[in-house]
Amino acid sequence: MVSAADSAESNRMLGLAYQGQGQLDAAFDKFRHCPAEKETFELVYNLGLDYERKRQYNKAQLAFEFIAETDNEFRDVEKRIKRCESMEDAVLMGGGQGALGATIINEDGSVEKPMLGRYQVEKELGKGAMGIVYLGQDPKINREVAIKTMALSQEFGGG
């Protein structure tokens, strides 16, 4: 018979494995099955930061709200929830195109460049009838890459 502690540890390890592979939703699902304690909140907080890096503010907000349900004094979760709400509104109001090109300046002055998948977008290289090409950085291999995107809107005649 599997004890509750063994089950929690299994969920924690699986969650970390999923997060390491970039499967953030699967990781969040596993972390939700862990005890509501500081160690779990640290994992979910870092997961929320990963969601923010990927510009998935609605999912980041859910992660921070998960923590706040039990401990709204944990780190800066209340501030992060409000930031996610405002960022999600900005992304929705600005549309897909503007959101990708947007660089975020944090309160501490640090800069967050947009992410497209695992790639950090540096700048737009060109735009044509088929889509947009960006200069990016692949953090896994530490190299510059070209990121090609396909146009899905009427703007490029693709609708």
trRosetta pair geometry for C-beta under 8 A, 3 or more apart (Angstrom, degrees):
i j d omega theta_ij theta_ji phi_ij phi_ji
2 6 5.0 -124 -168 85 83 127
2 7 5.5 99 139 -59 117 92
2 10 7.9 -21 -168 -8 136 143
3 6 4.6 97 55 6 80 101
3 7 6.9 -142 96 -5 43 88
4 7 5.6 -55 -147 38 33 114
4 8 6.3 35 154 -20 66 105
5 8 5.7 -52 -146 36 31 111
5 9 6.3 30 154 -18 64 107
6 9 5.7 -55 -147 38 31 111
6 10 6.3 34 152 -21 65 105
7 10 5.7 -52 -148 35 30 113
7 11 6.5 29 154 -16 63 105
7 33 7.5 -91 149 147 99 113
8 11 5.8 -55 -149 38 31 110
8 12 6.3 33 151 -21 65 106
8 33 7.4 -158 -112 125 58 78
8 34 5.0 93 -155 -134 87 70
8 35 5.6 -2 -127 -14 144 90
9 12 5.5 -52 -146 35 32 114
9 13 6.3 28 156 -16 66 107
10 13 6.0 -57 -145 39 28 107
10 14 6.1 26 157 -15 65 109
11 14 5.8 -55 -141 41 29 109
11 15 6.0 34 156 -23 64 108
11 30 4.5 177 -169 -177 77 83
11 31 7.1 157 148 -82 102 24
11 33 4.4 -134 -132 84 157 109
11 34 5.2 -163 98 -63 124 83
12 15 5.7 -57 -149 35 26 114
12 16 6.5 25 154 -17 62 106
12 30 7.3 178 -71 143 17 108
12 31 7.3 67 -109 -106 56 65
12 34 5.4 79 -68 -97 87 136
12 39 7.8 -8 -122 134 140 114
12 40 7.5 -106 -99 -99 104 78
12 43 6.9 -137 -142 -69 87 166
13 16 5.8 -53 -148 36 31 110
13 17 6.4 33 152 -20 64 106
14 17 5.6 -55 -149 36 33 113
14 18 6.3 32 154 -18 67 105
14 30 4.7 -153 92 -130 102 153
15 18 5.8 -55 -147 38 30 109
15 19 6.2 30 155 -19 65 108
15 26 7.9 -171 -119 123 55 68
15 27 4.4 90 -164 -158 70 69
15 28 7.6 114 -141 -48 108 15
15 29 7.8 -167 -102 68 93 56
15 30 3.5 -157 -68 89 89 121
15 31 4.5 107 -139 -53 157 78
15 34 7.4 -67 -6 -29 151 126
15 43 6.5 63 117 167 135 138
15 47 8.0 -58 172 -73 110 137
16 19 5.6 -54 -144 37 31 112
16 20 6.3 35 155 -22 64 106
16 27 7.2 97 -62 -136 16 111
16 43 7.2 -85 -74 -137 86 121
17 20 5.7 -55 -150 35 29 113
17 21 6.6 18 154 -10 62 108
17 27 8.0 -175 66 -98 49 93
18 21 5.9 -65 -152 42 32 105
18 23 4.2 -83 -170 79 87 107
18 24 7.5 155 135 -84 98 16
18 26 4.1 -134 -154 97 146 106
18 27 3.9 -167 91 -66 111 78
18 30 6.4 146 17 7 137 134
19 22 7.7 52 -177 -69 32 16
19 23 7.2 -94 -70 64 25 62
19 24 6.3 57 -117 -105 69 59
19 27 3.9 80 -58 -111 83 158
19 43 8.0 -151 -27 -171 160 92
19 46 7.8 63 -176 110 153 106
19 47 6.1 -98 -112 -100 129 93
19 50 6.7 177 -158 -9 101 170
22 118 6.2 -66 -104 -78 148 110
23 26 4.2 -4 142 33 114 119
23 27 6.1 136 97 -25 72 89
24 27 5.4 -55 -146 36 34 115
24 28 6.3 36 156 -22 68 103
24 47 6.2 141 -154 -162 94 94
24 50 5.7 -170 -106 111 127 125
24 51 6.0 149 169 -75 154 82
24 54 7.4 -144 -10 16 155 152
24 56 7.6 154 82 59 152 152
24 59 7.1 89 120 145 128 144
25 28 5.8 -51 -148 33 31 111
25 29 6.6 36 151 -22 63 103
25 59 7.3 -80 -86 -141 82 139
26 29 5.6 -50 -152 32 33 116
26 30 6.7 30 152 -16 64 103
27 30 5.9 -59 -154 37 33 108
27 31 6.2 29 152 -18 68 108
27 47 5.8 -167 113 -117 123 128
28 31 5.7 -54 -142 39 33 110
28 32 6.4 42 155 -29 64 103
28 44 7.2 79 -127 -127 77 86
28 47 5.8 151 -81 160 84 150
28 59 7.5 -130 -41 -176 162 104
28 62 7.6 52 -170 107 150 114
28 63 6.2 -102 -119 -92 121 99
28 66 7.9 176 -163 -23 102 162
29 32 6.0 -52 -154 25 28 115
29 33 7.5 20 151 -14 57 104
30 33 6.0 -63 -164 33 38 108
30 34 7.5 44 143 -30 65 99
31 34 5.5 -44 -161 14 47 118
31 40 6.2 141 -172 -162 89 89
31 43 5.3 -163 -124 113 127 122
31 44 5.2 159 146 -76 145 88
31 47 6.6 -136 -1 -17 161 156
32 66 6.8 -96 -103 -146 89 141
34 37 7.9 -94 139 33 96 88
34 39 7.9 -103 154 98 135 94
34 40 4.3 177 105 -108 122 123
34 43 7.4 44 47 53 159 145
35 40 6.1 -167 77 -27 56 140
36 40 6.4 -99 -121 68 26 143
36 41 7.7 54 -166 -53 59 95
36 70 4.6 179 177 -90 129 164
37 40 5.4 93 55 13 64 103
37 41 7.1 -125 106 -7 31 94
38 41 5.5 -57 -145 37 32 113
38 42 6.5 39 155 -25 66 100
38 74 7.7 179 -122 -121 71 116
39 42 5.8 -48 -154 27 31 114
39 43 7.0 29 149 -15 61 103
40 43 5.7 -56 -156 36 37 112
40 44 6.2 28 152 -13 70 108
41 44 5.7 -56 -141 43 34 107
41 45 5.9 41 155 -27 67 106
41 67 4.8 94 -139 -127 98 108
41 70 7.6 -127 -78 72 120 121
41 71 6.4 -33 -97 52 156 130
41 74 5.2 -97 172 -153 146 157
42 45 5.7 -52 -145 33 26 114
42 46 6.6 24 157 -14 61 105
43 46 6.0 -59 -153 38 28 107
43 47 6.4 31 149 -20 63 108
44 47 5.3 -52 -148 37 35 118
44 48 6.4 44 149 -24 65 100
44 63 5.2 -176 175 -170 88 92
44 66 5.6 -109 -177 87 150 126
44 67 5.6 176 95 -59 128 101
45 48 5.5 -49 -154 31 32 115
45 49 6.8 34 148 -18 63 100
45 63 7.4 155 -95 144 25 111
45 64 7.4 66 -115 -101 65 71
45 67 6.3 46 -68 -64 85 156
45 74 7.2 -134 -72 140 129 119
45 75 6.1 83 -134 24 148 150
45 77 7.2 -96 -108 -82 101 98
46 49 5.4 -47 -152 33 38 114
46 50 6.6 43 148 -21 65 100
47 50 5.5 -49 -152 32 36 115
47 51 6.6 40 148 -19 65 100
47 63 5.3 -154 97 -139 100 147
48 51 5.5 -49 -150 33 35 113
48 52 6.5 38 149 -20 65 102
48 60 4.6 93 -164 -155 74 74
48 61 8.0 119 -142 -42 108 16
48 63 3.6 -164 -78 95 91 131
48 64 5.0 92 -132 -52 155 82
48 67 7.9 -69 -29 -6 144 126
48 80 6.6 64 145 156 138 145
49 52 5.5 -50 -150 33 35 115
49 53 6.5 40 150 -22 65 101
49 60 7.5 93 -65 -134 16 114
50 53 5.6 -50 -150 32 34 114
50 54 6.6 21 154 -7 64 107
51 54 5.9 -66 -152 45 32 104
51 56 4.5 -88 -168 77 84 102
51 57 7.3 140 137 -90 101 21
51 59 4.5 -141 -146 96 138 100
51 60 3.6 -175 96 -69 120 80
51 63 6.1 164 8 2 143 137
52 55 7.4 33 -177 -80 36 27
52 56 7.6 -98 -68 55 21 62
52 57 6.6 54 -112 -98 65 66
52 60 4.6 77 -57 -105 75 157
52 80 7.9 -89 -66 -158 140 105
52 84 7.2 -101 -94 -93 98 95
52 87 7.9 64 -138 76 89 168
52 112 7.8 -46 140 -164 101 162
53 112 7.1 -129 -116 -159 65 120
53 115 5.4 56 151 -19 73 148
54 115 5.1 -78 -111 85 44 135
54 117 8.0 5 -134 -137 102 10
55 87 7.9 -137 -147 157 70 123
55 91 6.8 134 177 -99 106 142
55 99 6.7 123 -174 160 143 110
55 114 6.3 11 -50 -145 135 84
55 115 6.1 -171 -8 49 96 87
56 59 4.3 -4 140 33 112 117
56 60 6.1 135 95 -23 71 89
57 60 5.3 -51 -141 38 36 115
57 61 6.1 44 156 -25 66 102
57 84 4.4 167 -175 -156 90 77
57 85 7.8 -167 154 -48 119 17
57 87 4.4 -169 -105 93 154 111
57 88 4.2 -151 94 -63 126 84
57 91 6.6 170 16 1 130 138
58 61 5.7 -50 -151 31 30 116
58 62 6.8 34 149 -20 61 102
58 84 7.2 146 -80 167 24 111
58 88 5.4 91 -61 -112 77 138
59 62 5.5 -47 -151 31 38 114
59 63 6.7 40 150 -20 65 101
60 63 5.7 -54 -154 34 35 112
60 64 6.4 27 152 -13 68 106
60 80 7.2 -110 151 165 107 107
60 84 5.0 -160 91 -110 105 131
61 64 5.9 -58 -146 41 32 106
61 65 6.0 32 155 -20 67 109
61 80 7.9 -176 -104 132 55 82
61 81 5.7 87 -142 -138 81 66
61 84 3.7 -176 -70 118 93 146
61 85 6.4 96 -109 -57 139 66
61 88 7.0 -41 -24 -30 138 137
62 65 5.6 -55 -142 39 29 112
62 66 6.4 42 153 -30 62 99
63 66 5.6 -46 -155 22 31 117
63 67 7.2 26 149 -13 60 100
64 67 5.8 -52 -159 34 39 110
64 68 6.2 36 147 -20 69 110
64 77 4.6 167 -168 -155 94 88
64 80 4.6 -158 -114 100 155 118
64 81 4.8 -156 109 -69 130 81
64 84 6.7 175 26 -6 137 144
65 68 5.3 -55 -139 40 37 113
65 69 6.5 55 157 -37 66 92
65 77 8.0 160 -69 172 27 114
65 81 6.0 97 -67 -112 78 122
66 69 6.2 -42 -160 11 27 115
67 70 6.8 -81 -173 46 37 92
67 71 6.2 -55 169 63 77 86
67 72 7.9 126 118 -94 77 41
67 74 5.1 -101 164 64 120 145
67 77 5.0 -137 89 -110 123 154
68 71 7.1 -95 -121 77 27 42
68 72 4.3 48 -154 -101 81 78
68 74 7.3 -133 -83 37 52 105
68 77 4.9 -168 -66 128 95 132
68 78 6.5 114 -113 -75 129 67
68 81 6.4 -10 -30 -47 154 143
69 72 8.0 102 -22 -59 12 86
71 74 4.3 76 113 -36 111 108
71 77 7.8 103 101 20 75 148
72 77 6.4 -127 -148 79 50 119
72 78 5.8 60 -179 -63 94 105
74 77 5.2 38 76 -13 89 127
75 80 8.0 25 108 -14 109 129
76 79 4.3 -35 172 42 100 119
76 80 5.7 110 111 -27 84 94
77 80 5.4 -57 -143 40 34 113
77 81 6.2 40 157 -26 68 101
78 81 5.8 -49 -150 29 30 113
78 82 6.8 26 153 -13 61 105
79 82 5.9 -57 -152 38 33 109
79 83 6.2 34 150 -21 66 108
80 83 5.5 -53 -144 37 33 113
80 84 6.2 36 155 -22 66 104
81 84 5.8 -54 -150 34 29 111
81 85 6.6 32 151 -20 62 104
82 85 5.6 -52 -151 33 33 114
82 86 6.5 26 155 -13 66 106
83 86 5.9 -60 -149 41 31 105
83 87 6.0 28 155 -18 68 110
84 87 5.7 -55 -139 40 30 109
84 88 6.1 33 159 -22 65 106
85 88 6.0 -55 -147 34 25 109
85 89 6.6 25 153 -16 60 106
86 89 5.6 -54 -151 37 33 113
86 90 6.4 35 151 -21 66 105
87 90 5.4 -52 -147 36 35 113
87 91 6.3 36 154 -20 67 102
87 104 7.6 -3 -117 -106 122 137
88 91 5.8 -51 -146 35 32 110
88 92 6.3 29 154 -15 64 107
89 92 5.8 -58 -146 41 30 108
89 93 5.9 24 158 -15 67 111
90 93 5.8 -57 -139 42 27 107
90 94 5.7 16 163 -11 65 116
90 99 7.5 133 121 -105 82 94
90 102 7.8 154 140 -170 121 174
91 94 6.1 -62 -136 45 23 103
91 99 4.4 56 -135 -114 80 138
92 95 7.9 31 178 -67 25 34
94 97 7.9 -126 146 69 86 64
94 98 3.7 -113 169 86 108 128
94 99 5.2 137 90 -57 119 78
94 102 7.0 38 135 -44 168 138
95 98 5.5 81 62 20 83 100
95 99 6.8 -153 91 -12 38 98
96 99 5.9 -67 -146 35 26 112
96 100 6.6 24 164 -22 65 105
96 153 8.0 -179 53 -45 127 130
97 100 6.4 -63 -161 27 27 106
97 101 7.0 4 157 -1 62 111
97 153 8.0 -63 -46 8 115 152
97 155 7.8 15 -58 17 147 169
98 101 6.1 -69 -152 45 35 102
98 102 6.2 47 153 -44 70 106
99 102 5.6 -48 -149 13 32 120
99 114 7.5 129 143 -119 61 137
100 114 5.5 132 -168 154 46 161
100 116 6.6 34 -144 -75 110 111
100 121 6.5 61 172 4 86 174
100 134 7.9 -118 153 -68 120 150
101 114 6.9 -81 -90 1 6 150
101 121 7.6 -103 -105 127 42 141
101 124 6.6 -22 -106 -38 113 115
102 114 6.2 97 65 -61 59 120
103 111 6.0 -2 169 -169 116 103
103 112 6.9 165 -169 80 66 51
103 113 5.5 -27 -120 -110 96 57
103 114 6.7 -101 -87 -22 53 82
104 111 7.2 146 81 -161 52 52
104 112 4.3 -10 63 59 103 105
105 109 7.0 -18 -176 -143 97 33
105 110 7.7 161 -157 83 55 35
105 111 5.8 -27 -104 -103 66 70
105 112 7.9 -164 -77 22 21 75
106 109 6.9 -37 75 34 78 19
106 110 4.8 -1 42 61 122 83
106 111 7.4 -145 7 -77 86 20
106 112 6.4 81 -41 -16 101 105
113 120 5.2 72 89 -177 120 101
113 121 6.1 -156 156 67 104 64
113 122 6.8 -1 -169 -96 153 42
114 120 7.5 138 85 -159 42 57
114 121 4.6 -14 79 43 94 120
115 118 7.4 -36 -171 -151 111 14
115 119 6.7 145 -159 78 66 43
115 120 5.8 -41 -101 -100 71 55
115 121 6.9 -172 -101 -2 16 87
116 119 5.2 -24 67 69 82 99
116 121 5.5 70 -7 -53 107 110
116 134 7.1 115 10 54 150 150
116 136 6.9 -93 44 -102 110 147
116 147 5.6 105 78 -180 140 154
116 149 7.4 -90 -162 -71 150 121
118 138 6.9 48 109 -143 102 72
118 139 6.7 -117 161 37 95 97
118 140 6.5 21 144 -22 142 112
119 136 4.1 32 169 160 118 146
119 137 6.7 151 -162 67 73 42
119 138 5.7 -38 -106 -89 86 64
119 139 8.0 -180 -114 -2 37 79
119 145 6.1 -92 -127 64 130 130
119 147 5.4 168 108 -82 158 132
120 136 5.9 152 75 -164 45 85
120 137 4.5 -14 58 54 103 99
120 139 6.7 75 -12 -42 110 101
121 134 5.0 -32 -141 165 99 148
121 135 7.7 102 -163 77 58 50
121 136 5.2 -45 -102 -100 44 96
121 147 6.7 -82 -102 39 86 151
122 134 7.1 148 46 167 65 93
122 135 4.5 -53 63 101 114 95
122 136 5.8 179 1 -103 87 32
122 137 6.2 90 -47 -23 110 93
122 144 7.8 -31 -2 -132 148 96
123 134 6.8 176 93 -156 30 79
123 135 5.2 9 55 44 76 109
124 127 6.8 1 176 -47 125 98
124 132 6.1 -53 -140 -174 106 116
124 133 7.5 105 -165 80 63 49
124 134 5.6 -53 -105 -104 47 75
124 135 7.8 -144 -77 12 1 78
125 133 4.7 -51 64 104 110 95
125 134 6.2 157 1 -126 89 17
125 135 5.2 107 -55 -37 108 85
125 146 6.9 -47 17 -132 157 95
126 132 7.2 178 94 -152 46 56
126 133 5.0 12 54 46 85 107
127 131 7.6 -102 -144 133 63 32
127 132 4.9 -16 -105 -105 81 81
127 133 7.7 -155 -73 21 39 68
128 131 7.0 6 61 49 75 38
128 132 7.9 163 23 -85 59 39
128 156 7.7 68 115 -144 40 120
129 151 7.3 -106 159 21 36 146
129 156 5.5 138 -158 -178 42 97
129 157 6.2 -25 -152 46 94 119
129 158 7.9 138 169 -53 70 96
130 150 6.4 -61 166 -130 78 68
130 151 6.3 172 155 10 25 102
130 156 7.2 -135 -6 165 4 141
130 158 7.9 90 -134 -74 35 130
131 148 6.5 92 91 177 131 75
131 149 4.7 -155 173 97 128 60
131 150 4.5 -103 -66 -122 142 22
131 151 4.4 -159 -89 -29 64 73
131 156 6.8 -2 -77 -110 39 176
132 148 7.9 169 90 -152 42 46
132 149 5.1 -2 58 55 82 107
132 151 7.4 100 -15 -69 76 85
133 146 5.7 -10 -172 -174 108 103
133 147 6.9 151 -160 75 54 49
133 148 5.2 -18 -105 -101 83 69
133 149 7.5 -174 -82 20 35 71
134 146 7.4 147 74 -162 44 52
134 147 4.4 -18 61 59 97 105
134 149 7.3 36 -4 -8 104 109
135 144 6.5 -20 -171 -166 92 108
135 145 7.9 143 -163 77 47 42
135 146 6.8 -36 -102 -104 50 58
135 147 7.7 -178 -88 16 1 89
136 144 7.1 141 81 -160 41 59
136 145 5.0 -31 73 68 94 89
136 146 7.3 128 24 -125 89 11
136 147 4.4 51 -9 -24 135 120
137 142 7.8 -8 -177 -145 96 38
137 143 7.4 170 -151 89 60 30
137 144 6.1 -42 -98 -103 62 52
137 145 7.0 142 -112 19 12 87
138 141 5.0 12 107 43 120 91
138 142 7.2 -79 88 -21 73 13
138 143 5.3 -2 48 58 106 77
138 144 7.8 140 10 -137 82 4
138 145 4.9 66 -31 -20 107 131
139 142 6.7 22 -155 -77 34 58
150 158 7.6 159 162 -153 86 166
151 155 6.8 -125 -160 73 122 90
151 156 3.5 -17 169 41 166 150
151 157 7.8 52 110 49 143 58
151 158 4.5 149 105 4 99 145
152 158 6.1 -92 -122 105 17 129
152 159 7.4 71 157 -87 47 78
153 156 6.5 91 70 16 74 85
153 158 6.6 63 57 59 30 99
153 159 5.9 -14 179 -59 30 116
154 157 7.0 34 -168 -88 48 23
154 158 7.3 -138 -94 53 24 56
154 159 3.9 -46 -73 13 70 140
